[in-house]
Amino acid sequence: MKKLFLSAALWSSTLLTGYLLASTNTAYFFQQQSIDIKGLVLSNGKPLVGSTVSLVELGLTASSENDGQFVFSKVPLGNYTLIVQYAGMKAYQLKVIPGQDVKIELEENTIAIDDVQVIGQRSKVKGATSTFISRQAIEHLQATSIAEVLQLLPGQAIYNPSFSQINTPLIRQGGSNPTGTTHDSKSRSVASLGTSIIVNGAQLSNNADMQAVNTASGGVLSSFGNASGRGTDLRQLTADNVESIEVIRGIPSVEYGDLTSGVIDVKTKASVQPLQAKFRLNPTLKQGWIGQGFALGKDQGALFVDVDYTYAANNQIQTSESYKRFNTSLQYTNTLGANRNLYSNTTLAFGGYYDDSKIDPDLAVNQVINQSENYDLRFSTNGRWNLDKRFARNINYVLSAQLGFQNGFQQMVNSGSLFAVSNALVDGTYEVDFLPSSYLQQIHIKGKPLNVQARLSDNFYFSTGAARHAITVGGTYTLDKNFGQGKYFAGDMPPKNSSGLGFRPRRFSDVPALNQLAFYAEDRLAVDVFGRSLDIIAGLRYDWMQPFRDDAKSAFSPRINASYELFKDFSIRGGYGWSAKAPSLIYLYPDPVYLDVFSLSYYKQDPAERLALVTTRVFDAQNQNLEMAKSKKREVGVDYKKFSISVYDERIANGLDMYQYYNFTNVPVYTVASQQPGQRPELSEVVKDSLYVTDYRVPRNNVNIVNRGIEFDFDFGKVKPLRTSFTLNGAYAYTKSFDNNPFVYARRVPNQPYNKLGVYEGRGKEYTRFLTTLRAIHQIPEIRLLITLTAQTIWTDKDKNLNYSSKPYAVMDIVEGGAGEMRTLTEQEIAAIPETSGLFLPIAESSYRTESWKPLWLFNTKVTKEFGKNYGFSFYVNNITNNRPYQRSKRNPDQLEKRNIPIFFGSELSIKF
């Protein structure tokens, strides 16, 4: 109730602000005086059809018609920002007032014109702190996937492209090193799972991915090439058919949901464009892409078609592991209706992704194979209906469906000690067969995740005195369900388990679906205060997971962004907001836990004389108290022309994790009383009970993450005599990640009783990094040449372990039926724990040291040359000086580490027909 009151109060206060700031002679009423804003969009002096025109303050969007005209009807009096965009053109921004007719000439965004946009630009359209990345910037970057485009964000480390592992998004998340990996898998998983990827209005979902071998022993992470429990694998999204990307790092609009981190909003190419082919080559990758946009006739719209094929192998001399990607899409866009007031965009996309793994000749004896074959079919349609009614100016809709086909395969030779496994599904003691001493183990995991979503919203606006209000109200429904065959093993040779946690087949189609409903309302308020513009965007979102059920969960998310123009071209801004992310199916419905323990292992050479008895105990790992992960963000910033600074604080107090849980159960122990040759053994009538301790993973809201930092983005403009522009961005970032729950453990020490578990503080990590990226962009339009030199410096890079303790602060007695009550120890009891005790955890002295590295410099270059309008050649070199200095570790002084990425290069040939 407290959260509900706070959320409602925050949103209502925004409306009240508008009323109080309105004219003192004006009571609350809908201002009737309004005038149209009209305009004409041209390119090379000719009307441009289908450009997107946004009226920022009212959140409205229109398209230019066949004659290049656009109109916003009945707009309240005031000053407005108009932004005009078109595929392949430089975005145009200007200030307008109602009654003004504007003429806009768009320029093609190519290196043949001055000031081509090849870096991320600060965006104001969404109200939040965000970066807009144009198609020309993506092409100059020579990005092979969406993951590489994120390097244009402030504070992001540059790394060499790699398809050998999952590429998941990280926004404002510390702990990543220059190779793009991280030291903290928990915080990385929480951050990537909470990042929303949107393609043409439809949110990509990984909520139904369940490709993990055994959640009880290995958690949600897949041993195959799947991002189960980690969000979207960005390797699957080619960058060549992308028209623009907007990355929202701050507090997003309440229209965005099922997230805790940021938003990556992707728009793919949809306009009429000439046939273009690209061929890309680097030491690990070969790629080909071809695409064209067709005009289907007058008033029939446009169809864009493209095909991408990528082959990657990180080690060219070892071809046992590789990655293949095939993408194709069709995107149709048109403006319909007698008044041309219905804009529609429909996308049909198919992709195939294959993580291939063959038997390494050097490891042939183990016969190890890990393969992942994934396909997905995506359909989405979105649009806006300009009704121009008082309370229904624009109706916006999104309808999408995504169906995946996931095939995971794992193989290895099991050899060594004799073993026996059970296939029992209920508690009991069962006679089982011994497995061969060496056999080929094969596991198949087949998923068929389906995501369906629908979103509908209404935009309208009015004024209260001198204040203008643009209102958005809407709702979203999302379904995630897995119809896959699930997990099974080949033949009669089940997998050998570890730590007694057995593997069982499971049908994913039996797992319940995840349903989500969301409702939201938002007000964009604009008013002049002391002659300067005050803009406030405030909204409230309500997310309802598994609605109308006993296990339903919900979350309120109030969000607000405000900015005020203190002086001309100088603004201050701030924001605060909450977000929520529903647990995916693999967290909601983890595998049941099957504990298999030998009650008797009696092996003889003669199979008739053998006997194996295995006791199975089944535990439910499902957590009925699992909550939606929630984040809180706040930030302040200043903007002056093309200079921007942001200070942020982001917290996730209940991130999702598979937490280690202990359980205790009695297992009967049998003994052999006698044995006759050629016959089964006779068992003793005396059966003893043995208390068995097992640990397995259960889903919990266990991860606590704090992200704080300062981001800056400075555009110094062009030095005309040098024909060179200079930009500098970077960030000072601090991340702390730790467990909410304690670390529970005790060593088994020979000749000592194992009757207590130690309870230690929840462990964590702390990271600090200060990184800057300086870019010099040299352009000679006359010869169509563009050169970018990049110098990235990591000035500070530190990390340290948190709460590593050798002695527990409490203990739990090992008793049957579950963990005993926790008993807090006194200081005297803690001090008295000897180092030889199982409750004393030996921790290396190095674990208490802070790792700190010297500054590190990285120099890269990118070159793009166009030959006329039809041919282009590009290449890039990362770490062009091949500077890879050895640096001595502060944590482990006897270790040296190469701190820079290896020298890497690539080239691209582009042809337009």
FIMI-645358 format. One line per field, with one value per residue (C-alpha): residue in three letters; x, y, z. Coordinates in steps of 0.1 Angstrom, whole numbers, plus 2048, in hexadecimal, padded with zeros to 3 digits. Layout:
aa	ALA ...
x	X ...
y	Y ...
z	Z ...
end
This chain:
aa	MET LYS LYS LEU PHE LEU SER ALA ALA LEU TRP SER SER THR LEU LEU THR GLY TYR LEU LEU ALA SER THR ASN THR ALA TYR PHE PHE GLN GLN GLN SER ILE ASP ILE LYS GLY LEU VAL LEU SER ASN GLY LYS PRO LEU VAL GLY SER THR VAL SER LEU VAL GLU LEU GLY LEU THR ALA SER SER GLU ASN ASP GLY GLN PHE VAL PHE SER LYS VAL PRO LEU GLY ASN TYR THR LEU ILE VAL GLN TYR ALA GLY MET LYS ALA TYR GLN LEU LYS VAL ILE PRO GLY GLN ASP VAL LYS ILE GLU LEU GLU GLU ASN THR ILE ALA ILE ASP ASP VAL GLN VAL ILE GLY GLN ARG SER LYS VAL LYS GLY ALA THR SER THR PHE ILE SER ARG GLN ALA ILE GLU HIS LEU GLN ALA THR SER ILE ALA GLU VAL LEU GLN LEU LEU PRO GLY GLN ALA ILE TYR ASN PRO SER PHE SER GLN ILE ASN THR PRO LEU ILE ARG GLN GLY GLY SER ASN PRO THR GLY THR THR HIS ASP SER LYS SER ARG SER VAL ALA SER LEU GLY THR SER ILE ILE VAL ASN GLY ALA GLN LEU SER ASN ASN ALA ASP MET GLN ALA VAL ASN THR ALA SER GLY GLY VAL LEU SER SER PHE GLY ASN ALA SER GLY ARG GLY THR ASP LEU ARG GLN LEU THR ALA ASP ASN VAL GLU SER ILE GLU VAL ILE ARG GLY ILE PRO SER VAL GLU TYR GLY ASP LEU THR SER GLY VAL ILE ASP VAL LYS THR LYS ALA SER VAL GLN PRO LEU GLN ALA LYS PHE ARG LEU ASN PRO THR LEU LYS GLN GLY TRP ILE GLY GLN GLY PHE ALA LEU GLY LYS ASP GLN GLY ALA LEU PHE VAL ASP VAL ASP TYR THR TYR ALA ALA ASN ASN GLN ILE GLN THR SER GLU SER TYR LYS ARG PHE ASN THR SER LEU GLN TYR THR ASN THR LEU GLY ALA ASN ARG ASN LEU TYR SER ASN THR THR LEU ALA PHE GLY GLY TYR TYR ASP ASP SER LYS ILE ASP PRO ASP LEU ALA VAL ASN GLN VAL ILE ASN GLN SER GLU ASN TYR ASP LEU ARG PHE SER THR ASN GLY ARG TRP ASN LEU ASP LYS ARG PHE ALA ARG ASN ILE ASN TYR VAL LEU SER ALA GLN LEU GLY PHE GLN ASN GLY PHE GLN GLN MET VAL ASN SER GLY SER LEU PHE ALA VAL SER ASN ALA LEU VAL ASP GLY THR TYR GLU VAL ASP PHE LEU PRO SER SER TYR LEU GLN GLN ILE HIS ILE LYS GLY LYS PRO LEU ASN VAL GLN ALA ARG LEU SER ASP ASN PHE TYR PHE SER THR GLY ALA ALA ARG HIS ALA ILE THR VAL GLY GLY THR TYR THR LEU ASP LYS ASN PHE GLY GLN GLY LYS TYR PHE ALA GLY ASP MET PRO PRO LYS ASN SER SER GLY LEU GLY PHE ARG PRO ARG ARG PHE SER ASP VAL PRO ALA LEU ASN GLN LEU ALA PHE TYR ALA GLU ASP ARG LEU ALA VAL ASP VAL PHE GLY ARG SER LEU ASP ILE ILE ALA GLY LEU ARG TYR ASP TRP MET GLN PRO PHE ARG ASP ASP ALA LYS SER ALA PHE SER PRO ARG ILE ASN ALA SER TYR GLU LEU PHE LYS ASP PHE SER ILE ARG GLY GLY TYR GLY TRP SER ALA LYS ALA PRO SER LEU ILE TYR LEU TYR PRO ASP PRO VAL TYR LEU ASP VAL PHE SER LEU SER TYR TYR LYS GLN ASP PRO ALA GLU ARG LEU ALA LEU VAL THR THR ARG VAL PHE ASP ALA GLN ASN GLN ASN LEU GLU MET ALA LYS SER LYS LYS ARG GLU VAL GLY VAL ASP TYR LYS LYS PHE SER ILE SER VAL TYR ASP GLU ARG ILE ALA ASN GLY LEU ASP MET TYR GLN TYR TYR ASN PHE THR ASN VAL PRO VAL TYR THR VAL ALA SER GLN GLN PRO GLY GLN ARG PRO GLU LEU SER GLU VAL VAL LYS ASP SER LEU TYR VAL THR ASP TYR ARG VAL PRO ARG ASN ASN VAL ASN ILE VAL ASN ARG GLY ILE GLU PHE ASP PHE ASP PHE GLY LYS VAL LYS PRO LEU ARG THR SER PHE THR LEU ASN GLY ALA TYR ALA TYR THR LYS SER PHE ASP ASN ASN PRO PHE VAL TYR ALA ARG ARG VAL PRO ASN GLN PRO TYR ASN LYS LEU GLY VAL TYR GLU GLY ARG GLY LYS GLU TYR THR ARG PHE LEU THR THR LEU ARG ALA ILE HIS GLN ILE PRO GLU ILE ARG LEU LEU ILE THR LEU THR ALA GLN THR ILE TRP THR ASP LYS ASP LYS ASN LEU ASN TYR SER SER LYS PRO TYR ALA VAL MET ASP ILE VAL GLU GLY GLY ALA GLY GLU MET ARG THR LEU THR GLU GLN GLU ILE ALA ALA ILE PRO GLU THR SER GLY LEU PHE LEU PRO ILE ALA GLU SER SER TYR ARG THR GLU SER TRP LYS PRO LEU TRP LEU PHE ASN THR LYS VAL THR LYS GLU PHE GLY LYS ASN TYR GLY PHE SER PHE TYR VAL ASN ASN ILE THR ASN ASN ARG PRO TYR GLN ARG SER LYS ARG ASN PRO ASP GLN LEU GLU LYS ARG ASN ILE PRO ILE PHE PHE GLY SER GLU LEU SER ILE LYS PHE
x	800 81D 82C 80A 805 828 824 802 80E 82C 818 7FC 814 820 7FE 7F9 81A 80C 7EC 7FF 817 7FA 7ED 7E0 7C1 7BA 7A9 7AD 79D 7A6 7B4 7A0 7B8 7CD 7DD 7EB 811 817 836 846 863 87A 899 8AC 88F 876 85A 865 84B 84A 861 85B 852 851 843 858 845 824 833 821 82E 822 82E 833 81B 820 823 83C 823 81C 805 7FF 7DB 7CD 7EE 7ED 800 824 847 84F 86C 868 87E 87D 88D 88F 8A3 8C6 8C1 8CF 8B6 8A9 89E 88F 879 856 836 812 807 829 82F 851 866 880 89B 8AB 8CE 8DA 8EF 90E 933 92D 91F 92E 928 91C 90F 926 924 908 8F3 8E2 8BD 8A0 882 87C 882 89B 8C1 8C7 8DD 8D1 8E7 8E1 8E6 905 914 90D 91B 93B 93F 93D 929 921 906 8F3 90B 927 912 911 936 92A 91A 92D 942 941 961 96B 972 977 958 953 938 947 931 910 90F 8F7 8F1 900 8F6 906 913 936 94D 952 976 982 97B 956 954 94E 95B 938 920 904 902 907 8EA 8D3 8DD 8D9 8B9 8AB 8B4 897 89E 884 883 869 854 853 867 87C 876 88C 874 86C 890 896 8B5 8C7 8D3 8CA 8C0 8C6 8EB 8F4 8DB 8CA 8E9 8EA 908 8FC 8FC 8DC 8D7 8BE 8BA 8CF 8B9 8BD 8DC 8E7 8FA 8D9 8D2 8E5 8ED 8EC 8C7 8C4 8B9 8BE 8C3 8B9 8C8 8B6 8CE 8B9 895 880 85C 842 83A 859 855 863 885 89C 8BA 8B7 8A6 8B5 89B 8A3 893 89B 89B 879 87B 882 8A7 8BE 8CB 8E9 902 91C 939 94C 96C 981 998 97A 95D 94F 92E 918 8F9 8E1 8C2 8AB 88C 871 856 837 824 811 801 80C 829 84C 85B 87E 88F 8B1 8C5 8E4 8FC 918 933 94A 965 97A 998 99F 9B7 99E 97D 96D 958 946 927 90F 8F4 8D9 8C0 8A6 88A 86E 861 842 838 81B 804 7E0 7BD 7A9 7BB 7DC 7D9 7E3 808 811 832 833 852 856 879 889 8AA 8C0 8DD 8F5 910 922 939 94C 963 985 99F 9B5 999 98A 98B 971 95A 94E 934 91F 907 8EB 8D4 8BA 8A0 887 86A 85F 840 838 821 81F 810 7FE 7DB 7D7 7B3 7B8 79C 79C 7A5 7B4 7CD 7E2 7DB 7FB 7FC 815 80D 829 830 852 856 877 885 8A2 8B6 8D2 8E9 904 91B 938 948 942 95E 96E 95D 93E 91D 8F8 8DC 8B7 89A 881 86A 85E 86E 879 896 899 8AE 8C2 8DC 900 90B 929 94B 94D 930 925 90D 8F6 8DD 8C3 8B0 894 882 866 861 844 840 820 81B 802 804 7EA 7EE 7DB 7EB 7D8 7E1 7D2 7DD 7D6 7DC 801 809 807 800 806 7F5 7FD 7E8 7EC 7EF 804 7FD 81A 81A 839 836 84D 83E 85E 865 87D 89A 8A2 8C0 8C8 8C5 8C6 8E5 8D9 8F2 908 8FE 915 911 8F3 8DD 8CD 8C2 89E 88C 874 85A 85B 837 82C 83A 81F 81F 829 80E 813 7FC 807 7F5 805 7FE 816 814 82D 829 839 837 84B 859 86A 86B 87D 86F 868 861 854 84C 83C 82A 81F 820 810 81E 809 81A 804 7E4 7C5 7D9 7E3 808 803 81E 81C 831 82A 844 842 85A 862 87A 87D 892 894 8A6 8B8 8C9 8CA 8D6 8DD 8C6 8C5 8B2 8AA 897 88B 87A 872 871 868 873 85F 872 876 867 888 887 862 862 885 88B 880 89E 8A5 8BE 8CC 8E1 8EF 8DE 8F3 90E 918 92C 939 948 92A 90C 8F5 907 904 8EB 8E7 8CD 8C8 8B2 8A1 894 880 880 86C 883 867 866 843 851 865 85E 862 885 883 89A 89B 8AD 8B4 8CA 8D2 8E4 8EC 8EC 8FC 8FA 90D 91B 90A 911 8FC 8FF 8EC 8E4 8D3 8CA 8BC 8B4 8A5 8B6 8AE 8C8 8CA 8D4 8E5 8CD 8D4 8BD 8C1 8B0 8B4 8BF 8BD 8DE 8DD 8F8 8FE 8F9 904 90C 908 91C 907 8EB 8E0 8ED 8D7 8D2 8D5 8B5 8C6 8C0 8D1 8C7 8E1 8DB 8E5 8ED 8E6 8E8 8D6 8CC 8AA 89F 89F 8A0 8C4 8D9 8DD 8ED 8F7 902 90E 922 927 923 92E 92B 93C 93B 955 94A 95F 980 97A 99F 9A6 984 983 969 971 95B 963 94D 952 946 951 93E 93B 929 923 913 90C 8F5 8D7 8D8 8F5 90F 909 924 93A 958 959 977 982 97B 966 940 92D 90F 90F 910 920 90D 923 91B 90F 92C 930 946 94E 95A 966 970 977 978 979 977 984 97B 989 973 985 96F 976 954 961 972 959 973 96D 987 981 99D 993 9A8 998 9A8 99F 9AD 9A0 997 992 97F 97E 96B 951 948 962 964 975 95E 938 922 908 904 8E7 8E4 8E1 8BF 8A8 88D 89F 8B6 8B5 8B0 8CD 8DF 8F4 916 925 947 957 949 954 977 979 973 994 9A3 9A0 97A 963 954 974 977 99B 99C 9BB 9C9 9C7 9A1 9A2 9B8 9A9 9B3 9BE 9CD 9E2 9D2 9CE 9CD 9BC 9BF 9A7 9A0 984 984 967 96C 951 958 93C 919 91B 93A 949 966 96C 985 98E 9AA 9A6 9C5 9D7 9F8 9F6 9FB 9F5 A0B A0F A03 A09 9EB 9E7 9D2 9EB A0D A1D A05 A08 9EB 9E8 9CF 9C6 9B2 9C6 9CC 9AD 9A3 986 97B 95A 950 92E 91D 8FE 8ED
y	800 817 812 817 838 844 83B 84B 86A 86E 86D 883 89D 8A2 8AA 8C2 8D3 8DC 8EA 8FF 90C 916 939 946 952 930 914 8F0 8EC 8DF 8FC 900 916 900 904 8EB 8E6 8DE 8D7 8CB 8B2 8B2 8A0 8AF 8C7 8AC 8A1 885 86A 857 86B 868 889 88B 8A6 8A0 8B2 8A1 87F 87F 870 876 86D 883 87B 877 89D 89E 8AF 8A8 8B7 8B6 8C2 8D8 8DC 8F1 912 910 908 8E5 8D0 8C0 8A2 895 873 85E 83F 849 86E 884 88B 8AF 8C1 8E4 8F9 901 912 90A 91C 91B 90A 8FA 8EE 8D3 8C8 8A7 89E 87B 86E 864 86C 882 89D 8B1 8A6 883 872 854 855 852 871 87C 877 88C 87A 861 87A 862 862 850 84D 84D 839 83E 826 839 835 810 80C 81F 809 7EA 7D9 7B4 7B3 7CA 7C3 7D6 7F5 7F9 804 826 82C 840 82A 80B 7F9 7F0 7CB 7B5 7A5 781 768 74C 754 763 789 798 7BD 7D1 7F5 808 7E8 7E7 7C9 7C4 7C3 7CE 7AC 7B1 797 79C 78F 78D 775 77C 7A2 79D 785 79C 7BA 7A9 798 7BA 7CB 7CF 7C9 7D7 7D2 7E7 7EC 7C8 7BD 79E 785 76A 762 73F 733 715 706 6FD 6D9 6D8 6F7 6E4 6E0 6F9 715 726 72B 715 700 705 725 733 751 740 755 772 784 788 77B 799 783 77B 79F 7AA 7CF 7D2 7D6 7EF 812 820 816 82A 81E 82B 82A 840 83E 832 83B 825 816 801 7E4 7C2 7D1 7DC 7EA 7FC 7FC 7F5 801 7F5 801 7ED 7F9 7FD 817 816 811 804 7E1 7DF 7C3 7C1 7A9 7A9 797 796 77B 76A 772 771 783 78B 7A1 7AD 7C2 7D8 7ED 7EC 805 7F0 80B 82B 829 805 80A 7FC 7DA 7D5 7B3 7A8 789 784 767 767 74C 752 73D 74D 737 731 715 703 6FE 6E7 704 71E 733 738 752 755 771 77D 796 7A7 7C8 7D8 7FC 811 82E 824 832 84C 868 855 854 830 828 803 7F1 7CB 7B5 790 782 760 758 739 738 71A 716 6F9 6E4 6C6 6AE 6BE 6A5 6AE 6A3 687 66F 683 687 6A9 6BC 6DA 6E5 6FE 701 71D 72B 746 754 777 78A 7AD 7C9 7EC 80C 82C 837 85D 861 886 883 897 87A 864 877 858 834 81F 7F9 7DD 7B8 79E 779 768 742 731 70E 706 6E6 6E1 6C2 6B9 69A 68C 66B 662 64D 645 636 620 631 62B 644 643 64F 650 66E 669 662 63E 625 613 5F8 605 5F8 602 617 60D 61A 62E 639 655 66D 681 69C 6AD 6CC 6D8 6F8 709 72B 741 765 779 79D 7B8 7DD 7F9 81D 83E 861 881 8A4 8C2 8E1 8EF 914 918 8F3 8D9 8B5 898 879 855 838 814 7F0 7D1 7AC 792 76C 756 731 714 6F8 6E5 6C0 6C9 6B5 690 67A 662 63D 62B 63E 65A 675 66F 688 69D 6A2 68A 6A2 68C 695 68D 693 6B0 6BD 6E2 6E2 6D8 6F8 713 732 755 76F 794 7B1 7D5 7F7 819 83E 85B 880 896 8B8 8D7 8FA 91A 925 947 946 925 902 8E9 8C6 8AA 886 873 852 834 80F 7F1 7CE 7B0 78E 76E 783 774 758 750 754 776 791 7B6 7D5 7FB 80F 835 848 86C 880 8A6 8C0 8E6 8FE 913 928 928 906 8FC 8E4 8D1 8B0 895 875 85A 839 815 7F7 7D2 7B2 792 772 75D 73A 729 73D 738 713 704 6DF 6C9 6BE 698 68D 66A 65A 636 622 604 601 5DD 5D6 5B4 5A9 592 5A7 58E 595 5BB 5D1 5F6 608 62D 642 660 67E 698 6BD 6D9 6F6 70E 72E 73A 75A 764 788 79E 7AD 7D2 7EF 813 82E 852 86A 88F 89F 8BF 8C5 8E2 8E1 8C1 8BC 8A5 897 87F 872 852 83A 819 7FD 7DA 7CC 7AA 79E 77A 75F 739 738 71A 709 6ED 6D1 6B3 691 66E 653 62E 61B 5F5 5DB 5B9 59C 580 578 558 553 55D 56B 58D 596 592 5B2 5B6 5BD 5D9 5FA 619 63D 655 67B 688 6AD 6BA 6DC 6E7 708 719 73A 758 77E 77C 795 7B9 7D1 7F5 809 82D 843 862 861 87D 882 8A0 8AA 8C5 8CA 8CC 8DE 8E9 8EF 8CB 8BD 8AA 8A7 89D 88C 87F 869 853 849 844 824 813 7F1 7DD 7BB 7A5 789 791 76E 760 748 726 70C 6F4 6E0 6BA 6B4 690 683 6A1 6A1 6B1 6BE 6E3 6FB 71D 73C 757 779 77B 781 79B 7AF 7D4 7E4 807 813 835 833 84D 84A 866 865 87A 879 885 889 894 895 89D 87B 869 860 85C 852 84E 84B 83F 841 82F 831 81E 835 821 7FD 7ED 7D0 7C0 7A4 7AC 799 77D 76E 74E 74B 74A 762 747 721 709 6E6 6CB 6BA 6A5 6B7 6D7 6F1 6F6 717 72F 737 757 753 769 77A 762 744 752 758 735 723 712 712 6EC 6EE 6E8 70A 71C 724 729 748 753 774 781 780 79D 7B3 7CD 7C7 7E7 7EC 808 81E 80C 81C 80E 81D 814 821 81D 828 82B 834 836 834 847 83F 81A 80C 80E 7FF 800 7F1 7F4 7EB 7E7 7EC 7F9 7FD 7D9 7E7 7CA 7D1 7B8 7C6 7B7 7AE 7BF 7A2 788 799 779 77B 791 798 7A6 7C2 7CC 7BB 7AB 7BE 7B7 7C3 7BF 7CC 7D1 7D5 7E6 7E7 7FA 7EF
z	800 808 7E5 7D5 7E7 7DE 7BA 7B6 7C9 7B3 793 7A0 7AD 789 77D 79A 792 770 77F 799 77E 768 765 786 774 766 779 76F 74D 72B 717 6F7 6E3 6CC 6AA 690 68A 665 652 632 631 613 606 5EA 5E5 5E0 5F8 60F 616 636 64C 672 682 6A9 6BE 6DD 6F8 6EF 6E7 6C5 6A4 681 65E 640 624 5FE 5FB 618 62E 653 66C 692 697 6B4 6C7 6E6 6E5 6F0 6E3 6D6 6CA 6A8 69E 67A 672 653 64A 63F 646 661 67C 67C 69B 69F 6B5 6A9 6B6 6AC 68D 67E 65C 65A 63D 645 62D 638 62E 627 644 630 632 613 629 646 66A 662 682 68A 6B0 6C9 6CD 6ED 6E8 6F7 6E7 703 71F 730 72E 70D 6EF 6CB 6B2 68D 671 665 687 687 664 66C 68B 675 68F 68A 6A5 6BC 6D9 6C8 6C4 6EA 6E9 6DE 700 71B 731 71C 717 6F3 6ED 6CF 6BF 6C9 6C1 6D6 6F4 6FD 6F8 711 716 733 739 756 765 774 775 750 744 721 712 71A 735 75A 77B 78A 778 790 78A 765 763 777 762 740 749 753 732 71A 6F5 6DE 6B9 6A5 6C4 6CF 6EE 6E9 705 713 72F 722 71B 732 721 741 748 76D 781 7A2 79C 781 785 768 752 733 72A 706 6F1 702 717 72F 74E 73F 726 700 6EE 6D9 6C1 6B1 6A6 688 687 661 65D 67A 672 695 6B9 6D8 6F9 718 735 74D 759 73C 734 745 723 728 740 74B 751 76C 759 738 716 6F4 6DA 6B7 697 678 654 645 629 604 600 5E4 5E3 5FA 601 61D 621 642 64B 66B 67B 68C 675 652 64B 62E 62D 612 614 600 605 5EA 5E2 5DC 5C9 5D0 5F3 5F5 60E 60E 615 622 61E 62B 631 648 64B 664 66C 689 699 6B4 6AD 688 68E 6A4 691 6AB 6B7 6A1 69F 682 67E 664 664 64C 650 63D 649 63A 642 634 63D 638 639 626 63A 63B 661 668 668 669 66B 669 66D 666 670 671 681 685 69D 6A1 6BB 6AC 6C0 6B1 6C3 6C8 6BB 6D9 6F0 6DC 6F9 70C 6ED 6FA 6E6 6EF 6D4 6D2 6B4 6B8 6A0 6A5 691 69A 68F 69A 68F 69D 693 69D 694 693 69D 6A7 6C0 6E0 6F6 6DB 6C6 6BF 6C5 6C6 6C4 6C4 6BE 6BC 6BF 6C2 6BF 6C5 6BE 6D5 6D2 6EB 6EA 703 700 714 71E 742 74F 771 78F 78C 791 791 78C 793 77E 79B 79D 7C1 7E2 7E8 7E6 7C5 7B6 798 77F 780 763 74E 75A 739 723 70D 71E 708 713 6FD 706 6EF 6F6 6E3 6F3 6E9 6F1 6E8 6F1 6EA 6F3 6EE 6F8 6F3 6F0 6F5 702 711 724 746 745 73A 73F 723 72A 713 722 719 727 71D 726 71D 71D 71A 719 71C 719 70F 6FA 6F7 6FB 717 725 71E 71A 6FE 701 723 72F 746 750 76E 789 79F 7C4 7C4 7B0 795 772 767 746 747 72E 72A 71D 740 74F 754 740 74C 747 74D 74C 74F 74F 74E 74C 746 743 730 73F 730 73F 73E 75F 760 73B 739 731 74C 73F 755 74A 766 765 778 76D 77D 774 77D 77A 778 77C 78C 79C 7C0 7B7 7A7 7AD 7A5 7A5 7A2 78F 792 77B 776 761 762 751 754 73C 755 73A 715 709 72E 73F 75F 763 77B 77D 795 78D 795 77E 781 76F 772 779 759 758 762 783 789 781 787 784 7A0 7B5 7B4 7CE 7C6 7E1 7E3 7FE 7F3 7D9 7D5 7B6 7A9 789 784 77B 78C 7AD 7AC 7BF 7BF 7D4 7CF 7E5 7D4 7E6 7D3 7DD 7CE 7C5 7BB 7D0 7D6 7E5 7C6 7BE 79F 79F 7A5 79E 7A9 795 79B 788 782 766 753 72E 71B 6F5 6ED 70F 728 74B 75F 782 78A 7A6 79D 7B5 7B2 7D4 7CA 7AA 7A0 7A8 7AD 7D1 7E2 7FA 813 81C 833 82F 83D 825 82D 82C 824 829 81A 832 81B 7F7 7E3 7C3 7A4 7B9 7C6 7E9 807 81B 840 853 865 851 85E 856 84C 84C 82A 823 800 7F1 7D1 7C1 7C5 7B6 7CD 7CC 7D8 7C5 7D1 7B8 7BC 79D 7A1 78A 775 74F 738 713 703 6DF 6D8 6B4 695 691 66E 663 66D 661 681 69C 6C0 6D9 6FC 711 72F 751 774 77F 7A0 7A4 7C3 7C2 7DF 7EB 801 810 825 818 828 829 83E 834 83A 850 856 879 881 885 868 87B 876 859 85B 852 843 835 812 7FB 7E0 7C9 7C5 7A5 79C 77A 769 743 728 702 6EC 6C7 6AB 68C 66D 64E 62A 61A 5F7 5F4 60B 625 64A 664 68A 6A3 6C5 6E5 703 725 744 75F 77D 77F 7A1 7B0 7D2 7E4 7FE 81E 81A 83D 84A 868 869 87C 883 87F 876 884 86A 871 85D 848 841 84F 874 884 881 8A1 8A2 8B1 8CC 8C5 8DD 8CB 8A9 8B7 8C4 8A3 89B 878 877 87B 85D 865 85E 839 82D 818 805 811 7EE 7EF 808 7F1 7DA 7B5 7A5 783 773 758 737 714 6F5 6D2 6B5 693 67A 656 63D 618 5FF 5D9 5CA 5D7 5D0 5E0 603 615 63A 652 677 68E 6B4 6C9 6AB 6BF 6CB 6EE 706 724 740 761 783 797 7B9 7C6 7BA 7B6 7A7 789 76A 753 730 735 712 6F7 6DB 6BA 6A4 682 66A 648 636 611 60A 5E8 5DE 5BD
end
